[in-house]
C-alpha cells in the first residue's frame, strides 16, 4: 500500500535582487513511499527542503 505519493512536482523561485528572474529547482519529479518504508530528504540548510 502506498501512503504518500507525488507526481510531476515543479518548484520555481525568484533569484536576483534588482531584476528577479525565475529559477527552476524541481522539474517534473515524482515519487511514492510504500507503507513501512522510511523516506528522507537530505541537503544543505537553505536548500528548500
Phi, psi and omega per residue, in radians:
X1 nan 2.335 3.090
X2 -1.520 2.230 -3.139
X3 -1.801 -0.410 3.069
X4 -2.417 2.328 3.124
X5 -2.510 2.387 3.074
X6 -2.407 2.424 -3.100
X7 -2.288 2.366 3.030
X8 0.924 0.804 3.118
X9 -1.262 2.418 3.067
X10 -2.333 2.402 3.110
X11 -2.346 2.146 3.056
X12 -2.031 2.572 3.017
X13 -2.476 2.791 -3.136
X14 -1.554 2.419 3.096
X15 -2.264 2.563 -3.098
X16 1.797 2.540 -3.085
X17 -1.646 -0.966 -3.060
X18 -1.369 -0.676 3.126
X19 -2.253 1.386 -3.111
X20 -1.034 2.349 3.104
X21 -2.261 2.564 3.139
X22 -1.226 2.482 3.080
X23 -2.241 2.229 -3.120
X24 -1.555 2.130 3.125
X25 -1.671 -0.653 3.092
X26 -2.229 2.465 -3.120
X27 -2.409 1.582 3.047
X28 1.316 0.583 -3.141
X29 -1.400 2.439 3.100
X30 -2.310 2.560 3.064
X31 -2.790 2.827 3.032
X32 -2.501 2.642 -3.128
X33 -2.160 1.998 3.099
X34 -1.264 2.734 3.093
X35 -1.020 2.362 3.107
X36 1.532 -0.101 3.128
X37 -1.683 2.500 3.100
X38 -1.664 2.351 -3.102
X39 -2.293 2.338 3.115
X40 -2.484 2.644 3.041
X41 -1.896 2.214 -3.139
X42 -2.001 2.545 3.086
X43 2.968 2.938 -3.106
X44 -1.205 2.800 3.063
X45 -1.015 2.480 3.130
X46 1.399 0.152 -3.094
X47 -1.480 -0.048 3.094
X48 1.466 0.453 3.137
X49 -1.183 nan nan
